[in-house]
Amino acid sequence: MSAHAYDVGSADFQQAVIEASRRVPVLVDFWAPWCAPCKALGPVLEKLAAELDGGFILAKVNSDDNQELAARYGVRGIPNVKAFVNGELVDEFTGALPEAQLREFITRLLPSPAEPLRQAAAAALAHGDTGGARTLLQQALSTDPGNDDASLDLIELELGADGLAAAKELLAVVADGARDRARVEALQARLHLAEAAQGLDAGALARSLAANPADLETRLQLANALASRNEYRAALEHLLEIVRRDRKFGDEIGRKTMLTLFALLAEQPQHEALVREFRLALGRTLN
């Protein structure tokens, strides 16, 4: 064993794995003395832990001696390796993988060299320096072109700066492969709403709708304009009214736009109650 690989049991799992993973990725190797594949995998994991010299920690759990711990984490076959990052189980595999596949598995867990640039970009943006944040994120992507988080950060920045064309181009590149599907869907929804609201004057649309409440196209445009201004309740009310008046209007555009808004708001916990309220209202209206 090296300084970065050690035995762990139920008594110290919280501190040695969960808490430690908030500082560095932790791989937990559930094994047993009688398990031949465990004997093949263990030395390779220990070799990589020593080679990366603190890049990750290897925590070895004898599943025979820690059956409650193995059951808690759903170990059904060994060797079973579970990866923890920031206190959460993020990935795992069962069986003795070849060294090349182990390296790939571990590499996915290691902090990207782009991460400090991402953090600096977030700080710049918080201080209103959009140009500086954009430059830092572009540098992050030059350092690590496959960094999904940096790409999604840049898309979000461009959307906030009305750079719709740049955001759309970036999103088309990363959308299919990005692992954070919820964030991708929220950004897609935000882009769709921003494009739909381009050039719309909410005040003029509201006056026009007041003169003719049956004008569903104007009501739709007003909903898009309100959503682009983060006036989500008012936007959802207008969209729901479209569904009530004519659910088939515009190939069900009222319902579809509500779903787009739900996808956007799903990433914003402060709007959880609003989404729940209008999901129920939409369901009642449709049924």
URSUL-V153279 format. One record per residue. RES is the residue in one small letter. SS is DSSP state (a for helix, b for strand, c for the rest). PHI is phi in radians with two decimals (999 if undefined). PSI is psi in whole degrees, 0 to 359 (* if undefined). Layout:
# URSUL-V153279
res->RES ss->SS phi->PHI psi->PSI
res->RES ss->SS phi->PHI psi->PSI
This chain:
# URSUL-V153279
res->m ss->c phi->999 psi->148
res->s ss->c phi->-1.83 psi->182
res->a ss->c phi->-1.16 psi->344
res->h ss->c phi->-1.92 psi->16
res->a ss->b phi->-2.47 psi->128
res->y ss->b phi->-2.71 psi->162
res->d ss->b phi->-1.37 psi->141
res->v ss->c phi->-2.34 psi->146
res->g ss->c phi->-2.34 psi->187
res->s ss->c phi->-1.03 psi->324
res->a ss->c phi->-1.16 psi->324
res->d ss->c phi->-2.03 psi->13
res->f ss->a phi->-1.08 psi->318
res->q ss->a phi->-1.03 psi->314
res->q ss->a phi->-1.35 psi->316
res->a ss->a phi->-1.38 psi->339
res->v ss->a phi->-2.00 psi->296
res->i ss->a phi->-1.08 psi->307
res->e ss->a phi->-1.20 psi->319
res->a ss->a phi->-1.09 psi->328
res->s ss->a phi->-1.22 psi->349
res->r ss->a phi->-1.34 psi->345
res->r ss->c phi->-1.83 psi->327
res->v ss->c phi->-2.73 psi->147
res->p ss->b phi->-1.00 psi->141
res->v ss->b phi->-2.13 psi->126
res->l ss->b phi->-1.76 psi->125
res->v ss->b phi->-1.80 psi->118
res->d ss->b phi->-1.75 psi->103
res->f ss->b phi->-1.43 psi->120
res->w ss->b phi->-2.48 psi->177
res->a ss->c phi->-2.63 psi->150
res->p ss->c phi->-1.07 psi->332
res->w ss->c phi->-1.50 psi->355
res->c ss->c phi->-1.56 psi->111
res->a ss->a phi->-1.11 psi->314
res->p ss->a phi->-1.07 psi->329
res->c ss->a phi->-1.10 psi->321
res->k ss->a phi->-1.18 psi->333
res->a ss->a phi->-1.38 psi->320
res->l ss->a phi->-1.33 psi->318
res->g ss->a phi->-0.91 psi->308
res->p ss->a phi->-1.09 psi->328
res->v ss->a phi->-1.21 psi->317
res->l ss->a phi->-1.07 psi->318
res->e ss->a phi->-1.15 psi->322
res->k ss->a phi->-1.07 psi->316
res->l ss->a phi->-1.20 psi->324
res->a ss->a phi->-1.09 psi->318
res->a ss->a phi->-1.20 psi->319
res->e ss->a phi->-1.11 psi->319
res->l ss->a phi->-1.44 psi->350
res->d ss->c phi->0.83 psi->58
res->g ss->c phi->1.76 psi->358
res->g ss->c phi->-1.13 psi->329
res->f ss->b phi->-2.65 psi->162
res->i ss->b phi->-1.88 psi->138
res->l ss->b phi->-1.84 psi->116
res->a ss->b phi->-1.88 psi->118
res->k ss->b phi->-1.76 psi->125
res->v ss->b phi->-2.06 psi->116
res->n ss->b phi->-1.26 psi->108
res->s ss->c phi->-1.20 psi->336
res->d ss->c phi->-1.19 psi->321
res->d ss->c phi->-1.49 psi->347
res->n ss->c phi->-2.32 psi->57
res->q ss->a phi->-1.14 psi->325
res->e ss->a phi->-1.13 psi->320
res->l ss->a phi->-1.16 psi->317
res->a ss->a phi->-1.10 psi->320
res->a ss->a phi->-1.19 psi->321
res->r ss->a phi->-1.04 psi->325
res->y ss->c phi->-1.79 psi->17
res->g ss->c phi->1.16 psi->35
res->v ss->c phi->-1.34 psi->116
res->r ss->c phi->-1.98 psi->346
res->g ss->c phi->-2.67 psi->151
res->i ss->c phi->-2.24 psi->154
res->p ss->c phi->-1.21 psi->143
res->n ss->b phi->-2.22 psi->119
res->v ss->b phi->-1.91 psi->125
res->k ss->b phi->-2.06 psi->134
res->a ss->b phi->-1.81 psi->131
res->f ss->b phi->-2.05 psi->132
res->v ss->b phi->-2.39 psi->131
res->n ss->c phi->0.94 psi->39
res->g ss->c phi->1.41 psi->3
res->e ss->b phi->-2.12 psi->146
res->l ss->b phi->-1.30 psi->119
res->v ss->b phi->-2.01 psi->341
res->d ss->b phi->-2.90 psi->165
res->e ss->b phi->-2.91 psi->166
res->f ss->b phi->-2.67 psi->159
res->t ss->b phi->-2.15 psi->138
res->g ss->c phi->1.82 psi->170
res->a ss->c phi->-1.62 psi->101
res->l ss->c phi->-1.36 psi->152
res->p ss->c phi->-1.10 psi->158
res->e ss->a phi->-1.02 psi->321
res->a ss->a phi->-1.07 psi->318
res->q ss->a phi->-1.20 psi->325
res->l ss->a phi->-1.09 psi->318
res->r ss->a phi->-1.07 psi->317
res->e ss->a phi->-1.10 psi->317
res->f ss->a phi->-1.06 psi->315
res->i ss->a phi->-1.23 psi->320
res->t ss->a phi->-1.02 psi->323
res->r ss->a phi->-1.12 psi->337
res->l ss->a phi->-1.56 psi->337
res->l ss->c phi->-1.27 psi->144
res->p ss->c phi->-1.02 psi->138
res->s ss->c phi->-1.28 psi->145
res->p ss->c phi->-1.11 psi->347
res->a ss->c phi->-1.41 psi->348
res->e ss->a phi->-1.04 psi->315
res->p ss->a phi->-1.04 psi->325
res->l ss->a phi->-1.19 psi->321
res->r ss->a phi->-1.05 psi->316
res->q ss->a phi->-1.15 psi->321
res->a ss->a phi->-1.13 psi->323
res->a ss->a phi->-1.13 psi->318
res->a ss->a phi->-1.09 psi->320
res->a ss->a phi->-1.15 psi->318
res->a ss->a phi->-1.09 psi->318
res->l ss->a phi->-1.15 psi->323
res->a ss->a phi->-1.10 psi->334
res->h ss->c phi->-1.66 psi->10
res->g ss->c phi->1.46 psi->8
res->d ss->c phi->-1.63 psi->78
res->t ss->a phi->-1.12 psi->317
res->g ss->a phi->-1.10 psi->317
res->g ss->a phi->-1.13 psi->320
res->a ss->a phi->-1.11 psi->319
res->r ss->a phi->-1.08 psi->315
res->t ss->a phi->-1.08 psi->317
res->l ss->a phi->-1.13 psi->320
res->l ss->a phi->-1.20 psi->323
res->q ss->a phi->-1.13 psi->323
res->q ss->a phi->-1.16 psi->321
res->a ss->a phi->-1.05 psi->318
res->l ss->a phi->-1.27 psi->332
res->s ss->a phi->-1.19 psi->324
res->t ss->a phi->-1.26 psi->320
res->d ss->c phi->-2.46 psi->85
res->p ss->c phi->-1.03 psi->336
res->g ss->c phi->-1.62 psi->12
res->n ss->c phi->-1.37 psi->102
res->d ss->a phi->-1.04 psi->318
res->d ss->a phi->-1.09 psi->318
res->a ss->a phi->-1.14 psi->321
res->s ss->a phi->-1.10 psi->315
res->l ss->a phi->-1.20 psi->324
res->d ss->a phi->-1.06 psi->317
res->l ss->a phi->-1.18 psi->322
res->i ss->a phi->-1.08 psi->316
res->e ss->a phi->-1.10 psi->320
res->l ss->a phi->-1.07 psi->314
res->e ss->a phi->-1.13 psi->323
res->l ss->a phi->-1.11 psi->319
res->g ss->a phi->-1.21 psi->337
res->a ss->c phi->-1.77 psi->15
res->d ss->c phi->1.10 psi->26
res->g ss->c phi->-1.59 psi->64
res->l ss->a phi->-1.11 psi->320
res->a ss->a phi->-1.12 psi->316
res->a ss->a phi->-1.14 psi->319
res->a ss->a phi->-1.10 psi->317
res->k ss->a phi->-1.11 psi->318
res->e ss->a phi->-1.14 psi->315
res->l ss->a phi->-1.13 psi->318
res->l ss->a phi->-1.14 psi->324
res->a ss->a phi->-1.10 psi->329
res->v ss->a phi->-1.32 psi->318
res->v ss->a phi->-1.77 psi->346
res->a ss->c phi->-1.00 psi->315
res->d ss->c phi->-1.23 psi->326
res->g ss->c phi->-1.70 psi->346
res->a ss->c phi->-1.14 psi->139
res->r ss->c phi->-1.40 psi->333
res->d ss->c phi->-1.47 psi->82
res->r ss->a phi->-1.13 psi->324
res->a ss->a phi->-1.11 psi->318
res->r ss->a phi->-1.21 psi->321
res->v ss->a phi->-1.04 psi->314
res->e ss->a phi->-1.12 psi->323
res->a ss->a phi->-1.15 psi->320
res->l ss->a phi->-1.21 psi->322
res->q ss->a phi->-1.07 psi->318
res->a ss->a phi->-1.12 psi->317
res->r ss->a phi->-1.11 psi->319
res->l ss->a phi->-1.12 psi->316
res->h ss->a phi->-1.04 psi->315
res->l ss->a phi->-1.18 psi->321
res->a ss->a phi->-1.13 psi->319
res->e ss->a phi->-1.14 psi->319
res->a ss->a phi->-1.17 psi->335
res->a ss->a phi->-1.65 psi->358
res->q ss->c phi->-1.02 psi->129
res->g ss->c phi->1.35 psi->5
res->l ss->c phi->-1.56 psi->141
res->d ss->c phi->-1.93 psi->105
res->a ss->a phi->-1.04 psi->321
res->g ss->a phi->-1.11 psi->313
res->a ss->a phi->-1.12 psi->321
res->l ss->a phi->-1.15 psi->320
res->a ss->a phi->-1.10 psi->319
res->r ss->a phi->-1.16 psi->320
res->s ss->a phi->-1.14 psi->319
res->l ss->a phi->-1.19 psi->323
res->a ss->a phi->-1.06 psi->327
res->a ss->a phi->-1.34 psi->335
res->n ss->c phi->-2.58 psi->81
res->p ss->c phi->-1.07 psi->342
res->a ss->c phi->-1.47 psi->357
res->d ss->c phi->-1.39 psi->93
res->l ss->a phi->-1.23 psi->330
res->e ss->a phi->-1.15 psi->317
res->t ss->a phi->-1.12 psi->321
res->r ss->a phi->-1.10 psi->320
res->l ss->a phi->-1.11 psi->314
res->q ss->a phi->-1.08 psi->321
res->l ss->a phi->-1.14 psi->320
res->a ss->a phi->-1.05 psi->317
res->n ss->a phi->-1.13 psi->318
res->a ss->a phi->-1.11 psi->319
res->l ss->a phi->-1.18 psi->319
res->a ss->a phi->-1.09 psi->322
res->s ss->a phi->-1.16 psi->340
res->r ss->c phi->-1.72 psi->12
res->n ss->c phi->1.15 psi->20
res->e ss->c phi->-1.60 psi->72
res->y ss->a phi->-1.23 psi->320
res->r ss->a phi->-1.07 psi->311
res->a ss->a phi->-1.07 psi->320
res->a ss->a phi->-1.09 psi->315
res->l ss->a phi->-1.15 psi->324
res->e ss->a phi->-1.09 psi->317
res->h ss->a phi->-1.17 psi->320
res->l ss->a phi->-1.15 psi->319
res->l ss->a phi->-1.12 psi->323
res->e ss->a phi->-1.13 psi->324
res->i ss->a phi->-1.07 psi->314
res->v ss->a phi->-1.09 psi->319
res->r ss->a phi->-1.12 psi->319
res->r ss->a phi->-1.34 psi->320
res->d ss->c phi->-2.83 psi->93
res->r ss->c phi->-1.12 psi->338
res->k ss->c phi->-1.54 psi->354
res->f ss->a phi->-0.98 psi->132
res->g ss->a phi->0.99 psi->41
res->d ss->a phi->0.99 psi->47
res->e ss->a phi->1.08 psi->37
res->i ss->a phi->-1.14 psi->331
res->g ss->a phi->-1.09 psi->308
res->r ss->a phi->-1.10 psi->315
res->k ss->a phi->-1.12 psi->323
res->t ss->a phi->-1.24 psi->326
res->m ss->a phi->-1.09 psi->318
res->l ss->a phi->-1.12 psi->323
res->t ss->a phi->-1.09 psi->316
res->l ss->a phi->-1.12 psi->321
res->f ss->a phi->-1.04 psi->318
res->a ss->a phi->-1.10 psi->320
res->l ss->a phi->-1.15 psi->314
res->l ss->a phi->-1.34 psi->343
res->a ss->c phi->-1.05 psi->333
res->e ss->c phi->-1.51 psi->4
res->q ss->c phi->-2.16 psi->95
res->p ss->a phi->-0.94 psi->331
res->q ss->a phi->-1.16 psi->345
res->h ss->a phi->-1.84 psi->13
res->e ss->a phi->-1.03 psi->315
res->a ss->a phi->-1.15 psi->322
res->l ss->a phi->-1.11 psi->315
res->v ss->a phi->-1.10 psi->316
res->r ss->a phi->-1.07 psi->317
res->e ss->a phi->-1.04 psi->313
res->f ss->a phi->-1.42 psi->335
res->r ss->a phi->-1.09 psi->315
res->l ss->a phi->-1.11 psi->317
res->a ss->a phi->-1.12 psi->320
res->l ss->a phi->-1.14 psi->317
res->g ss->a phi->-1.07 psi->317
res->r ss->a phi->-1.12 psi->320
res->t ss->a phi->-1.16 psi->320
res->l ss->a phi->-1.30 psi->333
res->n ss->c phi->-1.82 psi->*
